[in-house]
Amino acid sequence: MGSSISYPPLRYSFCGSLSARLERNIAMRPSRQQSAFEFIKTLAERAAYIRRPNPQRREKDGQKYKKGYEIRLPVNSDRELRQARNALSELGFSVGRPFQKQSQYVLSIYGRDQVARFIKFFSLSSRRVRAYAKR
């Protein structure tokens, strides 16, 4: 009754090529994140802007006023759009559906928490904040 059975530690083994690929991807991850950071930083410095809600209008209109916190990243081509979406997801940001504005595409990041994290992460200045339109 008092016998203690010791089991060998569990080891998960993958087939050779899968194991090598996993190790290579894990090893590459910091450099991928670094290049993603640098790419988004250049986009943010080039043309990103931050939209914020109008507190007086939110107070007045309540649920009818839908505008929230948002960062917009304009990109010039389909290729740049794909790169930006991949880079943002690599950095942990969720991105809204892109839309076309004249000859550019615009990627949006929604939500107060994500906007605050983006500003802190990329050290954006307050001059990037676009005021709401005066009516």
C-alpha positions as CSV (number, residue, x, y, z in Angstrom):
1,M,0.0,0.0,0.0
2,G,2.7,2.4,0.8
3,S,4.6,1.8,-2.5
4,S,5.3,4.9,-4.5
5,I,5.4,4.6,-8.2
6,S,7.5,7.2,-10.1
7,Y,6.7,7.8,-13.7
8,P,9.1,9.3,-16.2
9,P,8.4,12.9,-17.2
10,L,6.1,13.3,-20.1
11,R,7.8,14.5,-23.3
12,Y,6.1,15.6,-26.4
13,S,7.9,14.9,-29.5
14,F,7.1,16.2,-32.9
15,C,8.2,14.9,-36.2
16,G,11.6,16.3,-37.2
17,S,10.6,19.0,-39.7
18,L,7.7,20.3,-37.6
19,S,9.9,20.5,-34.5
20,A,12.6,22.4,-36.4
21,R,10.0,24.8,-37.8
22,L,8.5,25.5,-34.4
23,E,12.0,26.1,-32.9
24,R,12.8,28.4,-35.8
25,N,9.6,30.3,-35.5
26,I,10.1,30.7,-31.7
27,A,13.6,31.9,-32.3
28,M,12.5,34.4,-35.0
29,R,9.7,35.9,-33.0
30,P,11.6,38.7,-31.3
31,S,13.0,39.9,-34.6
32,R,9.6,39.7,-36.2
33,Q,8.1,41.8,-33.5
34,Q,10.9,44.3,-33.8
35,S,10.4,44.6,-37.5
36,A,6.7,44.9,-37.0
37,F,7.2,47.6,-34.4
38,E,9.5,49.5,-36.8
39,F,7.1,49.3,-39.7
40,I,4.1,50.5,-37.7
41,K,6.2,53.2,-36.1
42,T,7.1,54.6,-39.6
43,L,3.4,54.5,-40.6
44,A,2.4,56.2,-37.4
45,E,4.9,58.9,-37.8
46,R,4.0,59.4,-41.4
47,A,0.3,59.9,-41.3
48,A,-1.5,58.4,-38.3
49,Y,-4.1,60.4,-36.4
50,I,-6.2,59.9,-33.4
51,R,-10.0,60.6,-33.2
52,R,-11.7,61.1,-29.9
53,P,-15.3,61.7,-29.0
54,N,-16.8,65.1,-28.2
55,P,-17.8,64.9,-24.5
56,Q,-20.4,67.7,-24.8
57,R,-22.1,66.0,-27.7
58,R,-22.0,62.6,-26.0
59,E,-23.6,64.2,-22.9
60,K,-26.3,65.9,-25.1
61,D,-27.1,63.1,-27.5
62,G,-26.5,60.1,-25.4
63,Q,-26.7,56.8,-27.3
64,K,-27.4,58.5,-30.6
65,Y,-23.8,59.8,-30.7
66,K,-21.7,56.7,-31.7
67,K,-18.3,58.2,-32.1
68,G,-15.6,56.7,-29.9
69,Y,-11.8,56.5,-29.6
70,E,-10.0,55.5,-32.8
71,I,-6.6,55.6,-34.4
72,R,-6.4,55.7,-38.2
73,L,-3.4,54.5,-40.1
74,P,-3.5,55.5,-43.8
75,V,-1.5,53.2,-46.1
76,N,-0.7,53.6,-49.8
77,S,-1.1,50.2,-51.4
78,D,-2.6,46.7,-51.0
79,R,0.8,45.3,-50.1
80,E,1.3,47.9,-47.4
81,L,-2.2,47.2,-46.1
82,R,-1.4,43.5,-45.7
83,Q,1.9,44.2,-44.0
84,A,0.3,46.7,-41.6
85,R,-2.5,44.3,-40.6
86,N,0.0,41.5,-40.0
87,A,2.3,43.7,-38.1
88,L,-0.5,45.0,-35.9
89,S,-1.8,41.5,-35.1
90,E,1.8,40.5,-34.3
91,L,2.0,43.3,-31.8
92,G,-1.4,42.3,-30.2
93,F,-3.7,45.0,-31.7
94,S,-7.0,44.1,-33.2
95,V,-7.8,46.0,-36.3
96,G,-11.1,47.0,-37.8
97,R,-12.1,46.5,-41.4
98,P,-10.1,48.8,-43.7
99,F,-11.8,51.3,-45.9
100,Q,-10.7,53.3,-48.9
101,K,-10.3,57.0,-48.7
102,Q,-9.4,58.5,-52.1
103,S,-6.4,56.7,-53.3
104,Q,-5.4,55.2,-49.9
105,Y,-6.6,52.6,-47.6
106,V,-7.2,53.4,-43.9
107,L,-6.8,50.9,-41.1
108,S,-8.6,51.7,-37.8
109,I,-7.9,50.6,-34.3
110,Y,-10.9,51.1,-32.0
111,G,-11.4,51.3,-28.3
112,R,-10.1,53.6,-25.5
113,D,-7.7,50.9,-24.1
114,Q,-6.2,50.0,-27.5
115,V,-5.8,53.7,-28.4
116,A,-4.0,54.4,-25.1
117,R,-1.8,51.4,-25.5
118,F,-0.9,52.4,-29.1
119,I,0.0,56.0,-28.0
120,K,2.1,54.7,-25.2
121,F,3.7,52.0,-27.3
122,F,4.7,54.2,-30.2
123,S,5.1,57.5,-28.2
124,L,2.8,59.5,-30.3
125,S,2.5,63.2,-29.5
126,S,-0.6,65.1,-28.7
127,R,-0.3,67.0,-32.0
128,R,-1.6,63.8,-33.7
129,V,-5.0,64.2,-32.0
130,R,-7.6,65.5,-34.4
131,A,-10.2,67.6,-32.8
132,Y,-13.8,66.8,-33.5
133,A,-15.5,68.9,-36.1
134,K,-17.1,72.1,-34.9
135,R,-20.7,72.4,-36.0
